[in-house]
Amino acid sequence: MKRSLLTAVLSSALLAAAPAVVLAQNAAQAAAPAQAAPSSASQVVLSSSTRILATLDKRRPEFKADPAALRQYVTSEFNTLFDSDYAARLVLGVHGRGAAEADVKQFGAALTEKLLSAYGARLLDFNARLQVKVKSESLLPGGRGVKVATEFTQADQTVTPIIFYARQVGSQWKVFDVEVEGMSFVQTFKNQFDAPLRQKSIAQVAADLREGKLQVNTNASGRN
């Protein structure tokens, strides 16, 4: 369950930051009357995750018949909602100190491409019929954003805690990390890329990702 939810969350916005949270309106919503943007990260997480899960369920036959449509949908949501540049800096950690902004963006783009390739199609196997509940929202130290604690409940009443870390970019809430049962997106890949980044430059590691010489390992633990 942990990896299935992480797959869904990452792909959606990490696709539900999946809830990540202020999703761009999809085609159906574009035709609906405009609504005021949610005023808090929690409201965005709840409304966005519920809507995204419903969309996955409703459009499953379409996406199965047209993988390109699924990829386009996921890519659009991910790029709109996920703060990939900030997340990339967190993943780079000490290796990103003093790094050129262009190199960080290049690394973030390469990592995003690999994540979408790894996760995208697997969304079709995900059971989207979940109940989402926000447990709490709290400020992160140093004004770094907020922590939104949620619970995703399956039909059999199995509950999985998911934490979204978001910050405000302009007037929009964007997710920069997601933690599923203690497994953090940022920490997982920070651990994974530490060794390559000790041996090569950020630009070289990004190139290796794009060329398939370096793969993302989603089975790695996010814990130190």
C-alpha atoms as one frame of an Amber mdcrd trajectory, in Angstrom:
protein
   0.000   0.000   0.000   2.830   2.397   0.873   4.437   2.308  -2.567   1.111
   2.359  -4.401   0.126   5.536  -2.582   3.549   7.080  -3.034   3.275   6.279
  -6.733  -0.068   8.010  -6.963   0.981  10.957  -4.886   4.221  11.556  -6.742
   2.682  11.164 -10.158  -0.228  13.321  -9.465   1.512  16.357  -7.830   3.189
  14.085  -6.569  -0.328  13.442  -8.567  -2.353  14.031  -5.588   0.677  17.023
  -4.624  -0.885  15.126  -5.675  -2.646  17.317  -4.073   0.145  19.505  -4.472
  -1.458  21.480  -4.365  -3.355  23.906  -6.247  -4.128  22.009  -9.389  -4.674
  23.714 -12.672  -8.249  23.174 -13.764  -8.778  20.168 -16.000 -10.950  20.321
 -19.090 -14.154  19.543 -17.268 -13.494  22.146 -14.622 -12.520  24.738 -17.185
 -16.124  24.782 -18.327 -17.412  25.248 -14.791 -17.898  28.628 -13.083 -14.740
  30.042 -11.550 -14.307  29.419  -7.834 -12.172  31.190  -5.283  -8.818  29.540
  -4.663  -8.547  27.650  -1.356  -7.126  29.898   1.360  -4.993  27.286   3.099
  -2.707  24.447   2.100  -5.001  22.009   3.919  -8.027  23.081   1.886  -6.036
  22.722  -1.307  -4.733  19.282  -0.352  -8.197  18.014   0.505 -10.021  19.402
  -2.526  -7.236  18.600  -4.971  -6.577  15.052  -3.811 -10.280  14.214  -3.835
 -10.680  15.656  -7.315  -7.558  13.963  -8.703  -8.518  10.554  -7.344 -11.991
  10.956  -8.859 -10.469  11.923 -12.201  -8.230   8.862 -12.222 -11.237   6.651
 -11.558 -13.487   8.347 -14.102 -10.951   8.505 -16.917  -9.316   5.119 -16.321
 -10.728   3.527 -19.535  -9.597   6.534 -21.566  -6.124   6.504 -20.058  -5.763
   2.742 -20.590  -6.655   3.142 -24.250  -4.433   6.189 -24.691  -1.247   6.142
 -22.568  -0.176   9.415 -24.180  -3.248  11.121 -22.717  -2.350   9.839 -19.246
   1.233  11.041 -19.617   0.053  14.456 -20.795  -2.355  14.760 -17.882   0.181
  13.710 -15.262   2.955  15.847 -16.734   0.731  18.913 -16.847  -0.402  18.499
 -13.240   3.073  17.712 -11.967   4.715  20.677 -13.674   1.975  23.041 -12.552
   1.826  21.939  -8.951   5.104  20.515  -7.824   7.888  22.900  -6.847  10.522
  20.900  -8.711  13.298  23.490  -8.492  13.015  23.809  -4.716  12.680  20.041
  -4.300  15.761  19.585  -6.502  17.774  21.851  -4.206  16.641  19.826  -1.195
  17.592  16.562  -2.922  20.993  17.982  -3.898  21.625  19.037  -0.303  25.253
  20.038   0.294  26.044  19.295  -3.345  23.761  22.137  -4.391  25.400  24.824
  -2.281  26.646  27.546  -4.598  25.431  25.625  -7.649  24.276  27.558 -10.696
  20.510  27.914 -10.958  20.660  26.444 -14.478  22.313  23.259 -13.170  19.698
  22.883 -10.424  16.884  23.329 -12.950  18.529  20.813 -15.260  18.798  18.262
 -12.463  15.185  18.902 -11.371  13.911  18.491 -14.924  15.845  15.245 -15.443
  14.610  13.819 -12.124  11.029  14.815 -12.920  11.229  13.122 -16.321  12.487
   9.916 -14.737   9.798   9.979 -12.049   7.017  10.466 -14.582   8.391   7.655
 -16.738   8.615   5.337 -13.737   5.287   6.217 -12.118   2.946   7.399 -14.873
   1.621   4.160 -16.331   1.372   2.553 -12.869  -1.379   4.973 -11.942  -3.756
   2.853 -14.014  -3.364   0.033 -11.493  -4.034   2.302  -8.550  -7.303   2.035
  -6.645  -8.451   5.657  -6.592 -11.486   5.047  -4.368 -10.082   6.418  -1.159
 -11.398   8.693   1.532  -9.088  11.606   2.289  -9.047  13.359   5.656  -6.898
  16.273   6.781  -5.692  15.742  10.347  -3.722  18.913  10.943  -1.740  21.763
   9.452   1.283  23.295  11.142   3.968  25.815  10.288   7.456  24.582   9.470
  10.406  26.177  11.291  12.014  29.183   9.703   9.036  30.105   7.593   9.785
  27.275   5.179   6.107  26.527   4.586   3.560  24.200   6.157   3.132  20.552
   7.024  -0.255  19.054   6.185  -0.940  15.697   7.847  -3.586  13.576   6.130
  -5.039  10.073   6.236  -6.018   8.061   3.160  -8.573   5.369   4.037  -9.294
   2.390   1.788 -12.608   0.606   1.436 -11.411  -2.075   3.893 -10.705   0.727
   6.418  -6.925   0.419   6.108  -5.557   3.857   6.963  -2.332   5.243   5.516
  -0.902   8.507   6.863   0.495  10.879   4.227   2.202  14.166   4.995   2.443
  16.954   2.431   5.047  19.695   2.765   4.041  22.815   0.883   5.093  26.407
   0.534   3.515  29.423  -1.056   5.006  30.508  -4.374   3.364  33.786  -5.231
  -0.323  33.193  -4.549  -0.135  29.431  -5.148   0.545  26.609  -2.739   3.079
  24.151  -4.135   4.226  20.854  -2.694   7.952  20.211  -2.401   7.953  16.937
  -0.448   5.608  14.065   0.352   6.036  11.525   3.128   4.169   8.220   3.089
   4.435   6.175   6.300   7.786   7.733   7.081   9.179   7.468   3.539  10.081
  10.936   2.245  10.395  11.730  -1.452  13.205  14.236  -0.844  15.165  12.109
   1.638  14.829   8.987  -0.502  16.433  10.636  -3.502  18.858  12.699  -1.442
  20.277   9.433  -0.118  20.244   7.829  -3.554  22.057  10.615  -5.407  24.640
  11.383  -2.734  27.224   8.933  -4.088  26.876   9.923  -7.778  27.076  13.616
  -6.832  30.286  13.007  -4.908  31.825  11.630  -8.089  30.326  13.875 -10.771
  29.010  17.392 -11.267  25.297  18.181 -11.044  25.180  18.657 -14.823  26.832
  15.265 -15.390  24.414  13.480 -13.050  21.482  15.182 -14.794  22.843  14.034
 -18.148  23.213  10.466 -16.847  19.570  10.550 -15.725  18.348  11.774 -19.105
  20.435   9.221 -20.992  19.320   6.321 -18.803  22.781   5.704 -17.367  21.374
   6.434 -13.911  17.976   5.200 -12.736  15.741   6.284  -9.882  15.312   3.578
  -7.256  11.879   3.944  -5.640  12.534   0.956  -3.383  15.123   2.849  -1.378
  14.199   3.869   2.115  13.823   7.518   2.889  15.208   7.060   6.379  18.820
   7.638   7.233
